[in-house]
Each structure stands twice: as structure tokens, then as C-alpha cells.
């Protein structure tokens, strides 16, 4: 007899006959069931072409059902006849479709390159970690209904059991780069066990026993993708000790290769990924989403995007918003193109200069100010995309050539008759983020407030990418005209905000894309709130008060002290909270000792109630800087205080100049390591050369004067607005004295070079 089971979806992945689904039942059982399901692709072309494709797929061992369907064209919204191919090999669907597209170029393929695990969630309108009621017959899933929605603001997560795995040693060192590889730490609900007997077989047997005893739903690792799980798997094979990392013993973990990629002007690197079957493997060191918003943010992203949790942890937030767009298209019967098919319309050089301006920035004058309010447009670009109906198919539509909404400073227009896909996806996400931001303040429990904050952070990153993907050259739902229109409406809104503020007697000190800083003598928080309401009325975009500053300093360019920098400032809000952008302590290449000193100086300045009082405080901080310089010169700082992190822009062997980063990466390669473009390398300035922290010889002296200069530079940045010059600091610190003998570096946890 079929059994009714209430619980949650933990994991789902394709097998030949359909989808293997792991459920966490309310009674505590972990169940693996299989749902019979055939993924589908669509072809537009002659029947004979579709039949050739179907026969070729069948010749590869996958049965195919072919049927005539009517779907919607994305750009025109018109109904179009297509051939539906339902493929009876879910696990091989992606590979078969990729080979079919290469072999048969004449028919147009749609929905054919969607990852099959996501396609199952899209078609069934389910989502990861969904609360469900399932009907099960043996190990077959006969039916399943969701009992919650991705748009539920408060939802119950399954009771997940967790085991953590990490190598002993400093947290900031990658074990594969020569960091200390001591014992294996196993974190369970019972505490932490360290497996370090020296006998690999015994370590594996004890780890296997712990995994079977605790039977975790989630294995959380540090460097698990790029080092720990590959090492454990190799040990398991060599020693002949089975290691139950997978809960599904009939399936193998899915391993994807490491790769480097270019995004937002930087080279990034992703380690190889180990996706388990029946459990969730989450590597804290290989997940931007976990780093930015924690596990609560990851679970929110997976639910909203319908991307399986392990995959959502390792993909970009842009992939999440793109998945939401594809999911909406599949639900509405819109054909999803395999490749971007909309090309940029031709423009002359002058026209392109007028149109492609990006966001608007008012450059600040360097200096110190009081009575300053900072106001932010809430989710400015996504809001503009929703309010003005900006989407690829709504730009320059033939139906609204005469009466469409005109784009400022741009020859384009926007459709008034058809609601775009992008606004349909973003509108509920904007509403959800606003509600979560409110819950950050009003939720009755601390846990609820933290969860809402994590969810709001996840939403922020998804919406940031929603704008970027509009102009991304490979985005299937992207179009550069929509991207340019968004920035045009944004510039118009910021200009209206500036004019509104000036009409009410405020001086605009600075503005950048979606933020504006204004000052008026005697203005209080209530006055800034009234100004925010006036700007909101003028722009039709919600404006929030980031804060009212006791004092705010715009800092000059490090190259030219007369020139301000858009994102280089620091200040203290009325409540005592500090905010800083662009200073040394915010950079990843700032040594921790220098970062801590700068934060300490800023904390002292934050105690001052206004600009003049802050000047008095700053005048007395030279001694604190002198103490820091003396500590550096003593030679007694430890390597973790001095390490500088850099990101490789190319492979180590491709560097032609001996930069510190190139030298350090070369040392790691010489020790047998491998490095790729986009990976981060930590190094310390020795007295003669830079050293990668993992290759640093025991007792190696560090360059005291170089680090003293870094201290002086960081101190000067935060004290300059208050009249403390670098020259006076240098004199107080004795920086004009002869260079002393370099001290010895204490390396308690580093092995000899």
C-alpha cells in the first residue's frame, strides 16, 4: 500500500529513470525514492529534422517521445509550434542534448541546456528544502505536493544533522599550499575529535565509524573541495577502507574540475567541487554565498532560485537570479533559448558616447564635515527595472514605437503594452527583501533577526547581479539596450535628488549612483527624513536614511592630495557606529597588524561628538602610532600579524616581473604546489625578499622599515582630515632615524623552510 510521508526535500539528482529524491521525514527517517520523469527539450523546425534528432538520441540508448506543442516566443510573445522531445535518460540528458546540438545545427533548440536537476524543480514547481507531503510506494515516489512556497517569509527548515571536517592548523592557510597538515578535526554534536594517529587506515576507520554513527545530512568542510575530500578519497582507495561520504552508496560523488574565470574586472578561481549524493557537502572556503550571508542566506538562495543546495553554494549569485528567470519562463511556457539571440542595435560613435555613460558620480572635495546625512535609494537599479518595465523583450518594441516610454538621453523606448519577464521576476523579490529588512529590526527573537538579515543580504547580491546580467554578453535574458536604459533612468533619479536637496537648502557634498551625502547647518534627523520623503516623491524610488554623521571625512587620492575619490571616506554616525570605505584596513592586501591599528585609531576618533572635538582627539594619537612603529621595529611580531594577501592575475610561470606576489607564488610552486590564476597567496616581506607564509624559513627576519611605512601610511589616512600630517607623524615615530637591525620572526606554527 502507498504510504503518506510528510517532511522536506533534502537532495535531488538525476538518474537514468528519472530523479532520485532524498526526503527527511517528520518522524526522523531519511528516505531515498525515485520519481519516474523524463526531461524535455523543444525543437523549432521541420518534422523531418526533429525526427532525425529523435532517432539519433534513441540510437544512443535513450528512448524518446516526440509530440507537437505550442509554446511562447520570448521576444515577441507570439505562440509558435515546436516539437517536444521527452528523453528517457534523465542522467544523460545534458550530454545527449549538447552532442545533438553540435550534430544537427539546422533546427533551433530550446530548453536543451538547462541543468537537468534544476529543470526538474522548474517543471514540477518544487524547490530545495521544500516542506512536502509525498506518496511513496516502496522506493518509488508516486506523487508529491509542496506545503510551502518560495515566497513564504517564514518557513520551517528540516532538522539537519551536521558534521564538520577540517585539518588542524591556522585557519588562514590552505592545507594544499604547505600549511601544517596535522590531525583531522571532526566536529559533531558531541564535541570535537582529532584523528591524528599517524596510521592512515586507523584514521579512515575512525572517521567512517563517526560518519555512520552520526549519519549527517550536512558535511561542512574547510577546503573540502580543493583538498580535504580528494585526499580522503585517495587515502580510502589506497588503504582499501570504504568511506561513507555519500549516503547513497549506489552513486558516486559528482566531481567538477577547478577553473579560473574573469568577472567584474578580476580573475577569480574556483576549486574543484565535490557534490555528494544523499548528503549536502558545503565547503566554507569555496562559497561566496556562505561567506556573504551564511547558511541561512544559502538556504534562501537555493529555495528562491530552485538550484540544489550544494550547487547554489558554489555558483555565483548571478546564476541564482538567472535561474529564477529561467524558472519563470518554464512555468509560463516561454521557450528558453540555448544561446543569447538578441544582438546590440547599431549606433554611431557619438550616439554611443551619449548612451553608454553608466552611473552618475559627483566627485567629493577632500575634507572634514559635520551635520551630514547619507541617503540611499533602496535597490535602485532593480526598482528602476521593475518601475520602467525594462527587459530585453520590452526594449524598442514595434508596438510602442510612437507612444512607448522614452529613455532619458537615449533614443530607445520601452513597451507600455506588455509586462517584461525581468520585472515579473524582480517585483516579488524586491518586496521580499523589504519585508526581510523590516524583520531585521522587528523579529521577536535574536535568531529571527539574524535569519532575516542573512536573507536580505542574499537578496541584495542577487539583485546586484540582476542589473549586471542585463548587459552580460552571454546572458540568455540579457540585452545591452535594457542595461543602458537602467543607468539612464538612474542618472535621471540622482539628478532629481540633487535638485530636490538644493531646493530645500542642502549642500550636496557627494553622490554616487544610488547614494547621496548632503549637509545643512542645524539639520537634525527629522529634517533628513523629510528630505528623504521629498526625494522619494520626486523619483518614485524608496529612499532610506543610512545615517546622520557626527562627522564625515572625504579622503584624497593617494596619488594626488588635491583630488577626492568617490569611494574613499570615513565617518561616525550619531549612534557611534563607524563607516569607512577605501581606507587601507578595508583592503585584502592590508596586514592584520596595520588593519588593527587603523581600526583602533578610528575607534578613538569615533568617541568625539563633532569635528572639532575629533581634531583634539587626533592631536593626541601620534603616541599610539609611535608605539605601533616601535612594536614593528622590535622585530617581535608574528607572521599572522604581517601576512599580506594577493590574488594571482595569471599563472605563476606567466609573470615576467618579480613582484612580491610573483616571487611568493614561485616559492610555493618550487615546493611542489600548484597554483592557478585567481587563487590567493599570502606573503610576508622578509628583510631581503618576500616569502610565501608557507615557505617562510624559521627565524627569518622581516623588513621592519617596510612594515613601519605601512603603519605610517594607514595612520596618516585616518588622521589627515584632522590636521595631523604624515611629516609630523614621521617625526614623532622617529622614522628619520637609521634603519635598525631587523628582528627575528617568531614562527611557532610554521615548519622549517
Secondary structure, 3 states (H helix, E strand, C coil): CCEEEEEEEEEEEEECCEEEEEEEECCCCEEEEEEECCEEEEEECCHHHHHHHHHHHHHCCCCEEEEEEEEECCCCCCEEEEEEEEECCCCCHHHHHHHHHHHCCCCEEECCCCCHHHHHHHHHCCCCCCEEEEEEECCEEEEEEECCCCCCCCCCCCCCCEEEEEECCCCCCCHHHCCCCCCEEEEECCEEEEECCCCHHHHHHHHHHHHHHHCCCEEEECCHHHHHHHHHHHHHHHHCCCCCCCCCCCCCCEEECCEEEEECCEEEEECCEEECCCCEEEEHHHCHHHHHHHHHHHHHHHHHHCCCHHHHHHCCHHHHHHHHHHHHHHHCCECCECCCCCCCCCCCHHHHHHHCCCCCEECCCCEEEEEEEEEEECCHHHHHHHHCCCCHHHECCHHHCCCCEECCCCCCEECCCCCCHHHHHHHHHHHHHHHHHHHHHHCCCHHHHHHHHHHHHHHHHHHHHHHHHHCCCCCCCCCHHHHHHHHHHHHHHHHHHHHHHHHCCCEEEEEECCEEEEECCCCCHHHHHHHHHHHHHHHCCCEEEEEEEEEEEEEECCCCCCCEEEEEEEEEECCCCEEEECCHHHCCCCCHHHHHHHHHHHHHHCCCCCHHHHHHHHHCCHHHHHHHHHHHHHCCCEHHHHCEEEECCCCHHHCCCCCHHHHHHHHHHHCCCCCCCCCEEEEEEECCCEEEHHHCCCCCEECHHHHHHHHHHHHHHHHHHHCCCHHHHHHHCCCCCCCCCCCECECCCCCCC
